[in-house]
Amino acid sequence: METRVAIIGIIVENNAVICDVQNLLSEYSEFIIGRMGIPYKQKDVRIISVVLDAPVDTINALTGKIGKIDGISAKTVYSNV
């Protein structure tokens, strides 16, 4: 199956749901190339970037599941590769 490289940008505004995000990322770990988390204390948010190499349907499914969690914003950017 054809895959694409993409980055999901995640902003966590509700610390109570961080475990939900972690569990979802663990479910999709086979597709994750790398990830970086940055706590931004001044605004009390966490910023997570996740780089994947996966089929488009898989990337969309993960982004959708993350975005449905209360207090989370998620957007995806796709490469042309």
mmCIF file of the N, C-alpha and C atoms, coordinates in Angstrom:
data_MODEL
# 
_entry.id   MODEL 
# 
loop_
_atom_site.group_PDB 
_atom_site.id 
_atom_site.type_symbol 
_atom_site.label_atom_id 
_atom_site.label_alt_id 
_atom_site.label_comp_id 
_atom_site.label_asym_id 
_atom_site.label_entity_id 
_atom_site.label_seq_id 
_atom_site.pdbx_PDB_ins_code 
_atom_site.Cartn_x 
_atom_site.Cartn_y 
_atom_site.Cartn_z 
_atom_site.occupancy 
_atom_site.B_iso_or_equiv 
_atom_site.pdbx_formal_charge 
_atom_site.auth_seq_id 
_atom_site.auth_comp_id 
_atom_site.auth_asym_id 
_atom_site.auth_atom_id 
_atom_site.pdbx_PDB_model_num 
ATOM 1   N N  . MET A 1 1  ? 0.846   -1.186 0.000  1.00 0.00 ? 1  MET A N  1 
ATOM 2   C CA . MET A 1 1  ? 0.000   0.000  0.000  1.00 0.00 ? 1  MET A CA 1 
ATOM 3   C C  . MET A 1 1  ? 0.889   1.246  0.000  1.00 0.00 ? 1  MET A C  1 
ATOM 4   N N  . GLU A 1 2  ? 0.477   2.236  -0.755 1.00 0.00 ? 2  GLU A N  1 
ATOM 5   C CA . GLU A 1 2  ? 1.238   3.483  -0.848 1.00 0.00 ? 2  GLU A CA 1 
ATOM 6   C C  . GLU A 1 2  ? 1.122   4.291  0.447  1.00 0.00 ? 2  GLU A C  1 
ATOM 7   N N  . THR A 1 3  ? 2.254   4.862  0.856  1.00 0.00 ? 3  THR A N  1 
ATOM 8   C CA . THR A 1 3  ? 2.262   5.668  2.080  1.00 0.00 ? 3  THR A CA 1 
ATOM 9   C C  . THR A 1 3  ? 2.691   7.093  1.763  1.00 0.00 ? 3  THR A C  1 
ATOM 10  N N  . ARG A 1 4  ? 2.412   7.990  2.705  1.00 0.00 ? 4  ARG A N  1 
ATOM 11  C CA . ARG A 1 4  ? 2.822   9.391  2.601  1.00 0.00 ? 4  ARG A CA 1 
ATOM 12  C C  . ARG A 1 4  ? 3.501   9.789  3.898  1.00 0.00 ? 4  ARG A C  1 
ATOM 13  N N  . VAL A 1 5  ? 4.382   10.748 3.806  1.00 0.00 ? 5  VAL A N  1 
ATOM 14  C CA . VAL A 1 5  ? 4.993   11.325 4.996  1.00 0.00 ? 5  VAL A CA 1 
ATOM 15  C C  . VAL A 1 5  ? 4.154   12.539 5.378  1.00 0.00 ? 5  VAL A C  1 
ATOM 16  N N  . ALA A 1 6  ? 3.848   12.638 6.666  1.00 0.00 ? 6  ALA A N  1 
ATOM 17  C CA . ALA A 1 6  ? 3.007   13.734 7.144  1.00 0.00 ? 6  ALA A CA 1 
ATOM 18  C C  . ALA A 1 6  ? 3.424   14.107 8.556  1.00 0.00 ? 6  ALA A C  1 
ATOM 19  N N  . ILE A 1 7  ? 3.028   15.297 8.953  1.00 0.00 ? 7  ILE A N  1 
ATOM 20  C CA . ILE A 1 7  ? 3.219   15.735 10.327 1.00 0.00 ? 7  ILE A CA 1 
ATOM 21  C C  . ILE A 1 7  ? 1.859   16.143 10.886 1.00 0.00 ? 7  ILE A C  1 
ATOM 22  N N  . ILE A 1 8  ? 1.576   15.653 12.091 1.00 0.00 ? 8  ILE A N  1 
ATOM 23  C CA . ILE A 1 8  ? 0.365   16.055 12.794 1.00 0.00 ? 8  ILE A CA 1 
ATOM 24  C C  . ILE A 1 8  ? 0.791   17.015 13.890 1.00 0.00 ? 8  ILE A C  1 
ATOM 25  N N  . GLY A 1 9  ? 0.223   18.219 13.866 1.00 0.00 ? 9  GLY A N  1 
ATOM 26  C CA . GLY A 1 9  ? 0.455   19.199 14.918 1.00 0.00 ? 9  GLY A CA 1 
ATOM 27  C C  . GLY A 1 9  ? -0.691  19.111 15.916 1.00 0.00 ? 9  GLY A C  1 
ATOM 28  N N  . ILE A 1 10 ? -0.351  18.908 17.180 1.00 0.00 ? 10 ILE A N  1 
ATOM 29  C CA . ILE A 1 10 ? -1.354  18.712 18.220 1.00 0.00 ? 10 ILE A CA 1 
ATOM 30  C C  . ILE A 1 10 ? -1.145  19.762 19.314 1.00 0.00 ? 10 ILE A C  1 
ATOM 31  N N  . ILE A 1 11 ? -2.217  20.438 19.712 1.00 0.00 ? 11 ILE A N  1 
ATOM 32  C CA . ILE A 1 11 ? -2.158  21.356 20.845 1.00 0.00 ? 11 ILE A CA 1 
ATOM 33  C C  . ILE A 1 11 ? -3.099  20.825 21.917 1.00 0.00 ? 11 ILE A C  1 
ATOM 34  N N  . VAL A 1 12 ? -2.531  20.585 23.095 1.00 0.00 ? 12 VAL A N  1 
ATOM 35  C CA . VAL A 1 12 ? -3.283  20.039 24.223 1.00 0.00 ? 12 VAL A CA 1 
ATOM 36  C C  . VAL A 1 12 ? -3.578  21.180 25.187 1.00 0.00 ? 12 VAL A C  1 
ATOM 37  N N  . GLU A 1 13 ? -4.850  21.515 25.319 1.00 0.00 ? 13 GLU A N  1 
ATOM 38  C CA . GLU A 1 13 ? -5.276  22.585 26.226 1.00 0.00 ? 13 GLU A CA 1 
ATOM 39  C C  . GLU A 1 13 ? -5.882  22.037 27.510 1.00 0.00 ? 13 GLU A C  1 
ATOM 40  N N  . ASN A 1 14 ? -6.128  20.739 27.554 1.00 0.00 ? 14 ASN A N  1 
ATOM 41  C CA . ASN A 1 14 ? -6.729  20.090 28.714 1.00 0.00 ? 14 ASN A CA 1 
ATOM 42  C C  . ASN A 1 14 ? -5.800  18.963 29.162 1.00 0.00 ? 14 ASN A C  1 
ATOM 43  N N  . ASN A 1 15 ? -5.046  19.205 30.222 1.00 0.00 ? 15 ASN A N  1 
ATOM 44  C CA . ASN A 1 15 ? -4.069  18.220 30.690 1.00 0.00 ? 15 ASN A CA 1 
ATOM 45  C C  . ASN A 1 15 ? -4.692  16.897 31.119 1.00 0.00 ? 15 ASN A C  1 
ATOM 46  N N  . ALA A 1 16 ? -5.959  16.908 31.450 1.00 0.00 ? 16 ALA A N  1 
ATOM 47  C CA . ALA A 1 16 ? -6.627  15.695 31.907 1.00 0.00 ? 16 ALA A CA 1 
ATOM 48  C C  . ALA A 1 16 ? -6.735  14.633 30.812 1.00 0.00 ? 16 ALA A C  1 
ATOM 49  N N  . VAL A 1 17 ? -6.588  15.032 29.549 1.00 0.00 ? 17 VAL A N  1 
ATOM 50  C CA . VAL A 1 17 ? -6.761  14.077 28.443 1.00 0.00 ? 17 VAL A CA 1 
ATOM 51  C C  . VAL A 1 17 ? -5.432  13.676 27.791 1.00 0.00 ? 17 VAL A C  1 
ATOM 52  N N  . ILE A 1 18 ? -4.318  14.079 28.379 1.00 0.00 ? 18 ILE A N  1 
ATOM 53  C CA . ILE A 1 18 ? -3.022  13.761 27.767 1.00 0.00 ? 18 ILE A CA 1 
ATOM 54  C C  . ILE A 1 18 ? -2.810  12.255 27.657 1.00 0.00 ? 18 ILE A C  1 
ATOM 55  N N  . CYS A 1 19 ? -3.345  11.485 28.611 1.00 0.00 ? 19 CYS A N  1 
ATOM 56  C CA . CYS A 1 19 ? -3.220  10.017 28.545 1.00 0.00 ? 19 CYS A CA 1 
ATOM 57  C C  . CYS A 1 19 ? -3.988  9.455  27.351 1.00 0.00 ? 19 CYS A C  1 
ATOM 58  N N  . ASP A 1 20 ? -5.110  10.076 27.000 1.00 0.00 ? 20 ASP A N  1 
ATOM 59  C CA . ASP A 1 20 ? -5.878  9.640  25.828 1.00 0.00 ? 20 ASP A CA 1 
ATOM 60  C C  . ASP A 1 20 ? -5.060  9.830  24.555 1.00 0.00 ? 20 ASP A C  1 
ATOM 61  N N  . VAL A 1 21 ? -4.371  10.952 24.463 1.00 0.00 ? 21 VAL A N  1 
ATOM 62  C CA . VAL A 1 21 ? -3.516  11.216 23.304 1.00 0.00 ? 21 VAL A CA 1 
ATOM 63  C C  . VAL A 1 21 ? -2.388  10.198 23.257 1.00 0.00 ? 21 VAL A C  1 
ATOM 64  N N  . GLN A 1 22 ? -1.753  9.974  24.404 1.00 0.00 ? 22 GLN A N  1 
ATOM 65  C CA . GLN A 1 22 ? -0.655  9.011  24.480 1.00 0.00 ? 22 GLN A CA 1 
ATOM 66  C C  . GLN A 1 22 ? -1.104  7.617  24.048 1.00 0.00 ? 22 GLN A C  1 
ATOM 67  N N  . ASN A 1 23 ? -2.282  7.198  24.496 1.00 0.00 ? 23 ASN A N  1 
ATOM 68  C CA . ASN A 1 23 ? -2.794  5.875  24.119 1.00 0.00 ? 23 ASN A CA 1 
ATOM 69  C C  . ASN A 1 23 ? -3.019  5.759  22.619 1.00 0.00 ? 23 ASN A C  1 
ATOM 70  N N  . LEU A 1 24 ? -3.567  6.806  22.007 1.00 0.00 ? 24 LEU A N  1 
ATOM 71  C CA . LEU A 1 24 ? -3.773  6.780  20.553 1.00 0.00 ? 24 LEU A CA 1 
ATOM 72  C C  . LEU A 1 24 ? -2.445  6.718  19.812 1.00 0.00 ? 24 LEU A C  1 
ATOM 73  N N  . LEU A 1 25 ? -1.477  7.510  20.247 1.00 0.00 ? 25 LEU A N  1 
ATOM 74  C CA . LEU A 1 25 ? -0.175  7.484  19.584 1.00 0.00 ? 25 LEU A CA 1 
ATOM 75  C C  . LEU A 1 25 ? 0.482   6.113  19.727 1.00 0.00 ? 25 LEU A C  1 
ATOM 76  N N  . SER A 1 26 ? 0.275   5.465  20.845 1.00 0.00 ? 26 SER A N  1 
ATOM 77  C CA . SER A 1 26 ? 0.819   4.114  21.035 1.00 0.00 ? 26 SER A CA 1 
ATOM 78  C C  . SER A 1 26 ? 0.179   3.116  20.073 1.00 0.00 ? 26 SER A C  1 
ATOM 79  N N  . GLU A 1 27 ? -1.131  3.273  19.838 1.00 0.00 ? 27 GLU A N  1 
ATOM 80  C CA . GLU A 1 27 ? -1.839  2.393  18.905 1.00 0.00 ? 27 GLU A CA 1 
ATOM 81  C C  . GLU A 1 27 ? -1.267  2.496  17.489 1.00 0.00 ? 27 GLU A C  1 
ATOM 82  N N  . TYR A 1 28 ? -0.797  3.683  17.118 1.00 0.00 ? 28 TYR A N  1 
ATOM 83  C CA . TYR A 1 28 ? -0.297  3.932  15.765 1.00 0.00 ? 28 TYR A CA 1 
ATOM 84  C C  . TYR A 1 28 ? 1.233   3.993  15.722 1.00 0.00 ? 28 TYR A C  1 
ATOM 85  N N  . SER A 1 29 ? 1.888   3.465  16.739 1.00 0.00 ? 29 SER A N  1 
ATOM 86  C CA . SER A 1 29 ? 3.347   3.603  16.859 1.00 0.00 ? 29 SER A CA 1 
ATOM 87  C C  . SER A 1 29 ? 4.123   3.002  15.684 1.00 0.00 ? 29 SER A C  1 
ATOM 88  N N  . GLU A 1 30 ? 3.574   2.002  15.029 1.00 0.00 ? 30 GLU A N  1 
ATOM 89  C CA . GLU A 1 30 ? 4.286   1.383  13.907 1.00 0.00 ? 30 GLU A CA 1 
ATOM 90  C C  . GLU A 1 30 ? 4.469   2.347  12.724 1.00 0.00 ? 30 GLU A C  1 
ATOM 91  N N  . PHE A 1 31 ? 3.671   3.410  12.682 1.00 0.00 ? 31 PHE A N  1 
ATOM 92  C CA . PHE A 1 31 ? 3.744   4.374  11.593 1.00 0.00 ? 31 PHE A CA 1 
ATOM 93  C C  . PHE A 1 31 ? 4.520   5.643  11.970 1.00 0.00 ? 31 PHE A C  1 
ATOM 94  N N  . ILE A 1 32 ? 4.823   5.795  13.249 1.00 0.00 ? 32 ILE A N  1 
ATOM 95  C CA . ILE A 1 32 ? 5.452   7.027  13.730 1.00 0.00 ? 32 ILE A CA 1 
ATOM 96  C C  . ILE A 1 32 ? 6.966   6.980  13.530 1.00 0.00 ? 32 ILE A C  1 
ATOM 97  N N  . ILE A 1 33 ? 7.465   7.983  12.814 1.00 0.00 ? 33 ILE A N  1 
ATOM 98  C CA . ILE A 1 33 ? 8.907   8.130  12.590 1.00 0.00 ? 33 ILE A CA 1 
ATOM 99  C C  . ILE A 1 33 ? 9.544   8.808  13.802 1.00 0.00 ? 33 ILE A C  1 
ATOM 100 N N  . GLY A 1 34 ? 8.876   9.822  14.316 1.00 0.00 ? 34 GLY A N  1 
ATOM 101 C CA . GLY A 1 34 ? 9.383   10.555 15.471 1.00 0.00 ? 34 GLY A CA 1 
ATOM 102 C C  . GLY A 1 34 ? 8.331   11.508 16.000 1.00 0.00 ? 34 GLY A C  1 
ATOM 103 N N  . ARG A 1 35 ? 8.579   11.971 17.224 1.00 0.00 ? 35 ARG A N  1 
ATOM 104 C CA . ARG A 1 35 ? 7.652   12.932 17.808 1.00 0.00 ? 35 ARG A CA 1 
ATOM 105 C C  . ARG A 1 35 ? 8.400   13.826 18.786 1.00 0.00 ? 35 ARG A C  1 
ATOM 106 N N  . MET A 1 36 ? 7.829   15.005 18.998 1.00 0.00 ? 36 MET A N  1 
ATOM 107 C CA . MET A 1 36 ? 8.440   15.966 19.904 1.00 0.00 ? 36 MET A CA 1 
ATOM 108 C C  . MET A 1 36 ? 7.319   16.653 20.681 1.00 0.00 ? 36 MET A C  1 
ATOM 109 N N  . GLY A 1 37 ? 7.503   16.780 21.971 1.00 0.00 ? 37 GLY A N  1 
ATOM 110 C CA . GLY A 1 37 ? 6.530   17.459 22.805 1.00 0.00 ? 37 GLY A CA 1 
ATOM 111 C C  . GLY A 1 37 ? 7.174   18.651 23.496 1.00 0.00 ? 37 GLY A C  1 
ATOM 112 N N  . ILE A 1 38 ? 6.453   19.747 23.518 1.00 0.00 ? 38 ILE A N  1 
ATOM 113 C CA . ILE A 1 38 ? 6.958   20.974 24.135 1.00 0.00 ? 38 ILE A CA 1 
ATOM 114 C C  . ILE A 1 38 ? 5.907   21.503 25.097 1.00 0.00 ? 38 ILE A C  1 
ATOM 115 N N  . PRO A 1 39 ? 6.234   21.569 26.402 1.00 0.00 ? 39 PRO A N  1 
ATOM 116 C CA . PRO A 1 39 ? 5.304   22.216 27.325 1.00 0.00 ? 39 PRO A CA 1 
ATOM 117 C C  . PRO A 1 39 ? 5.488   23.729 27.258 1.00 0.00 ? 39 PRO A C  1 
ATOM 118 N N  . TYR A 1 40 ? 4.404   24.443 27.064 1.00 0.00 ? 40 TYR A N  1 
ATOM 119 C CA . TYR A 1 40 ? 4.468   25.904 27.014 1.00 0.00 ? 40 TYR A CA 1 
ATOM 120 C C  . TYR A 1 40 ? 3.778   26.430 28.262 1.00 0.00 ? 40 TYR A C  1 
ATOM 121 N N  . LYS A 1 41 ? 4.562   26.611 29.301 1.00 0.00 ? 41 LYS A N  1 
ATOM 122 C CA . LYS A 1 41 ? 4.031   26.930 30.628 1.00 0.00 ? 41 LYS A CA 1 
ATOM 123 C C  . LYS A 1 41 ? 3.311   28.272 30.686 1.00 0.00 ? 41 LYS A C  1 
ATOM 124 N N  . GLN A 1 42 ? 3.774   29.257 29.935 1.00 0.00 ? 42 GLN A N  1 
ATOM 125 C CA . GLN A 1 42 ? 3.150   30.583 29.979 1.00 0.00 ? 42 GLN A CA 1 
ATOM 126 C C  . GLN A 1 42 ? 1.681   30.538 29.561 1.00 0.00 ? 42 GLN A C  1 
ATOM 127 N N  . LYS A 1 43 ? 1.338   29.658 28.640 1.00 0.00 ? 43 LYS A N  1 
ATOM 128 C CA . LYS A 1 43 ? -0.042  29.537 28.150 1.00 0.00 ? 43 LYS A CA 1 
ATOM 129 C C  . LYS A 1 43 ? -0.734  28.277 28.671 1.00 0.00 ? 43 LYS A C  1 
ATOM 130 N N  . ASP A 1 44 ? -0.002  27.469 29.477 1.00 0.00 ? 44 ASP A N  1 
ATOM 131 C CA . ASP A 1 44 ? -0.521  26.225 30.039 1.00 0.00 ? 44 ASP A CA 1 
ATOM 132 C C  . ASP A 1 44 ? -1.071  25.289 28.958 1.00 0.00 ? 44 ASP A C  1 
ATOM 133 N N  . VAL A 1 45 ? -0.294  25.112 27.884 1.00 0.00 ? 45 VAL A N  1 
ATOM 134 C CA . VAL A 1 45 ? -0.637  24.171 26.824 1.00 0.00 ? 45 VAL A CA 1 
ATOM 135 C C  . VAL A 1 45 ? 0.582   23.296 26.536 1.00 0.00 ? 45 VAL A C  1 
ATOM 136 N N  . ARG A 1 46 ? 0.339   22.197 25.876 1.00 0.00 ? 46 ARG A N  1 
ATOM 137 C CA . ARG A 1 46 ? 1.413   21.325 25.400 1.00 0.00 ? 46 ARG A CA 1 
ATOM 138 C C  . ARG A 1 46 ? 1.294   21.242 23.890 1.00 0.00 ? 46 ARG A C  1 
ATOM 139 N N  . ILE A 1 47 ? 2.421   21.333 23.208 1.00 0.00 ? 47 ILE A N  1 
ATOM 140 C CA . ILE A 1 47 ? 2.448   21.242 21.750 1.00 0.00 ? 47 ILE A CA 1 
ATOM 141 C C  . ILE A 1 47 ? 3.196   19.961 21.397 1.00 0.00 ? 47 ILE A C  1 
ATOM 142 N N  . ILE A 1 48 ? 2.559   19.135 20.572 1.00 0.00 ? 48 ILE A N  1 
ATOM 143 C CA . ILE A 1 48 ? 3.158   17.864 20.166 1.00 0.00 ? 48 ILE A CA 1 
ATOM 144 C C  . ILE A 1 48 ? 3.177   17.825 18.651 1.00 0.00 ? 48 ILE A C  1 
ATOM 145 N N  . SER A 1 49 ? 4.331   17.461 18.098 1.00 0.00 ? 49 SER A N  1 
ATOM 146 C CA . SER A 1 49 ? 4.397   17.218 16.662 1.00 0.00 ? 49 SER A CA 1 
ATOM 147 C C  . SER A 1 49 ? 4.753   15.746 16.460 1.00 0.00 ? 49 SER A C  1 
ATOM 148 N N  . VAL A 1 50 ? 4.015   15.115 15.552 1.00 0.00 ? 50 VAL A N  1 
ATOM 149 C CA . VAL A 1 50 ? 4.195   13.693 15.281 1.00 0.00 ? 50 VAL A CA 1 
ATOM 150 C C  . VAL A 1 50 ? 4.427   13.533 13.783 1.00 0.00 ? 50 VAL A C  1 
ATOM 151 N N  . VAL A 1 51 ? 5.538   12.903 13.422 1.00 0.00 ? 51 VAL A N  1 
ATOM 152 C CA . VAL A 1 51 ? 5.869   12.661 12.021 1.00 0.00 ? 51 VAL A CA 1 
ATOM 153 C C  . VAL A 1 51 ? 5.573   11.195 11.714 1.00 0.00 ? 51 VAL A C  1 
ATOM 154 N N  . LEU A 1 52 ? 4.822   10.968 10.636 1.00 0.00 ? 52 LEU A N  1 
ATOM 155 C CA . LEU A 1 52 ? 4.426   9.613  10.269 1.00 0.00 ? 52 LEU A CA 1 
ATOM 156 C C  . LEU A 1 52 ? 4.774   9.288  8.826  1.00 0.00 ? 52 LEU A C  1 
ATOM 157 N N  . ASP A 1 53 ? 4.895   8.023  8.558  1.00 0.00 ? 53 ASP A N  1 
ATOM 158 C CA . ASP A 1 53 ? 4.948   7.494  7.197  1.00 0.00 ? 53 ASP A CA 1 
ATOM 159 C C  . ASP A 1 53 ? 3.901   6.391  7.169  1.00 0.00 ? 53 ASP A C  1 
ATOM 160 N N  . ALA A 1 54 ? 2.743   6.696  6.581  1.00 0.00 ? 54 ALA A N  1 
ATOM 161 C CA . ALA A 1 54 ? 1.606   5.786  6.660  1.00 0.00 ? 54 ALA A CA 1 
ATOM 162 C C  . ALA A 1 54 ? 0.663   6.022  5.490  1.00 0.00 ? 54 ALA A C  1 
ATOM 163 N N  . PRO A 1 55 ? -0.256  5.082  5.255  1.00 0.00 ? 55 PRO A N  1 
ATOM 164 C CA . PRO A 1 55 ? -1.293  5.328  4.255  1.00 0.00 ? 55 PRO A CA 1 
ATOM 165 C C  . PRO A 1 55 ? -2.137  6.537  4.670  1.00 0.00 ? 55 PRO A C  1 
ATOM 166 N N  . VAL A 1 56 ? -2.639  7.257  3.692  1.00 0.00 ? 56 VAL A N  1 
ATOM 167 C CA . VAL A 1 56 ? -3.420  8.466  3.958  1.00 0.00 ? 56 VAL A CA 1 
ATOM 168 C C  . VAL A 1 56 ? -4.612  8.164  4.862  1.00 0.00 ? 56 VAL A C  1 
ATOM 169 N N  . ASP A 1 57 ? -5.287  7.052  4.647  1.00 0.00 ? 57 ASP A N  1 
ATOM 170 C CA . ASP A 1 57 ? -6.443  6.698  5.484  1.00 0.00 ? 57 ASP A CA 1 
ATOM 171 C C  . ASP A 1 57 ? -6.043  6.533  6.951  1.00 0.00 ? 57 ASP A C  1 
ATOM 172 N N  . THR A 1 58 ? -4.872  5.983  7.183  1.00 0.00 ? 58 THR A N  1 
ATOM 173 C CA . THR A 1 58 ? -4.381  5.790  8.548  1.00 0.00 ? 58 THR A CA 1 
ATOM 174 C C  . THR A 1 58 ? -4.071  7.123  9.202  1.00 0.00 ? 58 THR A C  1 
ATOM 175 N N  . ILE A 1 59 ? -3.429  8.013  8.467  1.00 0.00 ? 59 ILE A N  1 
ATOM 176 C CA . ILE A 1 59 ? -3.109  9.348  8.989  1.00 0.00 ? 59 ILE A CA 1 
ATOM 177 C C  . ILE A 1 59 ? -4.390  10.103 9.302  1.00 0.00 ? 59 ILE A C  1 
ATOM 178 N N  . ASN A 1 60 ? -5.351  10.051 8.388  1.00 0.00 ? 60 ASN A N  1 
ATOM 179 C CA . ASN A 1 60 ? -6.630  10.732 8.604  1.00 0.00 ? 60 ASN A CA 1 
ATOM 180 C C  . ASN A 1 60 ? -7.373  10.160 9.812  1.00 0.00 ? 60 ASN A C  1 
ATOM 181 N N  . ALA A 1 61 ? -7.329  8.833  9.967  1.00 0.00 ? 61 ALA A N  1 
ATOM 182 C CA . ALA A 1 61 ? -8.006  8.201  11.104 1.00 0.00 ? 61 ALA A CA 1 
ATOM 183 C C  . ALA A 1 61 ? -7.394  8.667  12.422 1.00 0.00 ? 61 ALA A C  1 
ATOM 184 N N  . LEU A 1 62 ? -6.075  8.693  12.498 1.00 0.00 ? 62 LEU A N  1 
ATOM 185 C CA . LEU A 1 62 ? -5.412  9.130  13.725 1.00 0.00 ? 62 LEU A CA 1 
ATOM 186 C C  . LEU A 1 62 ? -5.714  10.595 14.018 1.00 0.00 ? 62 LEU A C  1 
ATOM 187 N N  . THR A 1 63 ? -5.602  11.442 13.014 1.00 0.00 ? 63 THR A N  1 
ATOM 188 C CA . THR A 1 63 ? -5.890  12.867 13.203 1.00 0.00 ? 63 THR A CA 1 
ATOM 189 C C  . THR A 1 63 ? -7.329  13.067 13.664 1.00 0.00 ? 63 THR A C  1 
ATOM 190 N N  . GLY A 1 64 ? -8.265  12.361 13.075 1.00 0.00 ? 64 GLY A N  1 
ATOM 191 C CA . GLY A 1 64 ? -9.672  12.471 13.454 1.00 0.00 ? 64 GLY A CA 1 
ATOM 192 C C  . GLY A 1 64 ? -9.922  12.036 14.883 1.00 0.00 ? 64 GLY A C  1 
ATOM 193 N N  . LYS A 1 65 ? -9.321  10.920 15.281 1.00 0.00 ? 65 LYS A N  1 
ATOM 194 C CA . LYS A 1 65 ? -9.494  10.425 16.648 1.00 0.00 ? 65 LYS A CA 1 
ATOM 195 C C  . LYS A 1 65 ? -8.906  11.401 17.662 1.00 0.00 ? 65 LYS A C  1 
ATOM 196 N N  . ILE A 1 66 ? -7.735  11.933 17.358 1.00 0.00 ? 66 ILE A N  1 
ATOM 197 C CA . ILE A 1 66 ? -7.110  12.895 18.267 1.00 0.00 ? 66 ILE A CA 1 
ATOM 198 C C  . ILE A 1 66 ? -7.956  14.165 18.352 1.00 0.00 ? 66 ILE A C  1 
ATOM 199 N N  . GLY A 1 67 ? -8.432  14.647 17.207 1.00 0.00 ? 67 GLY A N  1 
ATOM 200 C CA . GLY A 1 67 ? -9.214  15.880 17.163 1.00 0.00 ? 67 GLY A CA 1 
ATOM 201 C C  . GLY A 1 67 ? -10.551 15.797 17.870 1.00 0.00 ? 67 GLY A C  1 
ATOM 202 N N  . LYS A 1 68 ? -11.074 14.581 18.059 1.00 0.00 ? 68 LYS A N  1 
ATOM 203 C CA . LYS A 1 68 ? -12.359 14.411 18.736 1.00 0.00 ? 68 LYS A CA 1 
ATOM 204 C C  . LYS A 1 68 ? -12.232 14.477 20.259 1.00 0.00 ? 68 LYS A C  1 
ATOM 205 N N  . ILE A 1 69 ? -11.006 14.427 20.769 1.00 0.00 ? 69 ILE A N  1 
ATOM 206 C CA . ILE A 1 69 ? -10.807 14.490 22.218 1.00 0.00 ? 69 ILE A CA 1 
ATOM 207 C C  . ILE A 1 69 ? -11.028 15.926 22.675 1.00 0.00 ? 69 ILE A C  1 
ATOM 208 N N  . ASP A 1 70 ? -11.811 16.095 23.720 1.00 0.00 ? 70 ASP A N  1 
ATOM 209 C CA . ASP A 1 70 ? -12.120 17.422 24.250 1.00 0.00 ? 70 ASP A CA 1 
ATOM 210 C C  . ASP A 1 70 ? -10.848 18.112 24.746 1.00 0.00 ? 70 ASP A C  1 
ATOM 211 N N  . GLY A 1 71 ? -10.637 19.347 24.317 1.00 0.00 ? 71 GLY A N  1 
ATOM 212 C CA . GLY A 1 71 ? -9.469  20.105 24.748 1.00 0.00 ? 71 GLY A CA 1 
ATOM 213 C C  . GLY A 1 71 ? -8.243  19.904 23.888 1.00 0.00 ? 71 GLY A C  1 
ATOM 214 N N  . ILE A 1 72 ? -8.428  19.289 22.704 1.00 0.00 ? 72 ILE A N  1 
ATOM 215 C CA . ILE A 1 72 ? -7.329  19.005 21.778 1.00 0.00 ? 72 ILE A CA 1 
ATOM 216 C C  . ILE A 1 72 ? -7.625  19.633 20.422 1.00 0.00 ? 72 ILE A C  1 
ATOM 217 N N  . SER A 1 73 ? -6.586  20.212 19.812 1.00 0.00 ? 73 SER A N  1 
ATOM 218 C CA . SER A 1 73 ? -6.667  20.660 18.421 1.00 0.00 ? 73 SER A CA 1 
ATOM 219 C C  . SER A 1 73 ? -5.599  19.896 17.649 1.00 0.00 ? 73 SER A C  1 
ATOM 220 N N  . ALA A 1 74 ? -5.941  19.431 16.447 1.00 0.00 ? 74 ALA A N  1 
ATOM 221 C CA . ALA A 1 74 ? -4.989  18.666 15.638 1.00 0.00 ? 74 ALA A CA 1 
ATOM 222 C C  . ALA A 1 74 ? -5.163  19.016 14.164 1.00 0.00 ? 74 ALA A C  1 
ATOM 223 N N  . LYS A 1 75 ? -4.058  19.221 13.485 1.00 0.00 ? 75 LYS A N  1 
ATOM 224 C CA . LYS A 1 75 ? -4.054  19.479 12.045 1.00 0.00 ? 75 LYS A CA 1 
ATOM 225 C C  . LYS A 1 75 ? -2.917  18.689 11.412 1.00 0.00 ? 75 LYS A C  1 
ATOM 226 N N  . THR A 1 76 ? -3.114  18.312 10.150 1.00 0.00 ? 76 THR A N  1 
ATOM 227 C CA . THR A 1 76 ? -2.125  17.502 9.447  1.00 0.00 ? 76 THR A CA 1 
ATOM 228 C C  . THR A 1 76 ? -1.612  18.225 8.209  1.00 0.00 ? 76 THR A C  1 
ATOM 229 N N  . VAL A 1 77 ? -0.325  18.088 7.969  1.00 0.00 ? 77 VAL A N  1 
ATOM 230 C CA . VAL A 1 77 ? 0.307   18.594 6.753  1.00 0.00 ? 77 VAL A CA 1 
ATOM 231 C C  . VAL A 1 77 ? 0.961   17.406 6.070  1.00 0.00 ? 77 VAL A C  1 
ATOM 232 N N  . TYR A 1 78 ? 0.682   17.233 4.770  1.00 0.00 ? 78 TYR A N  1 
ATOM 233 C CA . TYR A 1 78 ? 1.210   16.107 4.007  1.00 0.00 ? 78 TYR A CA 1 
ATOM 234 C C  . TYR A 1 78 ? 2.366   16.546 3.111  1.00 0.00 ? 78 TYR A C  1 
ATOM 235 N N  . SER A 1 79 ? 3.327   15.652 2.955  1.00 0.00 ? 79 SER A N  1 
ATOM 236 C CA . SER A 1 79 ? 4.396   15.890 1.980  1.00 0.00 ? 79 SER A CA 1 
ATOM 237 C C  . SER A 1 79 ? 3.909   15.397 0.622  1.00 0.00 ? 79 SER A C  1 
ATOM 238 N N  . ASN A 1 80 ? 4.682   15.690 -0.400 1.00 0.00 ? 80 ASN A N  1 
ATOM 239 C CA . ASN A 1 80 ? 4.377   15.188 -1.739 1.00 0.00 ? 80 ASN A CA 1 
ATOM 240 C C  . ASN A 1 80 ? 5.014   13.827 -1.990 1.00 0.00 ? 80 ASN A C  1 
ATOM 241 N N  . VAL A 1 81 ? 5.733   13.317 -1.010 1.00 0.00 ? 81 VAL A N  1 
ATOM 242 C CA . VAL A 1 81 ? 6.449   12.045 -1.168 1.00 0.00 ? 81 VAL A CA 1 
ATOM 243 C C  . VAL A 1 81 ? 5.621   10.896 -0.658 1.00 0.00 ? 81 VAL A C  1 
# 
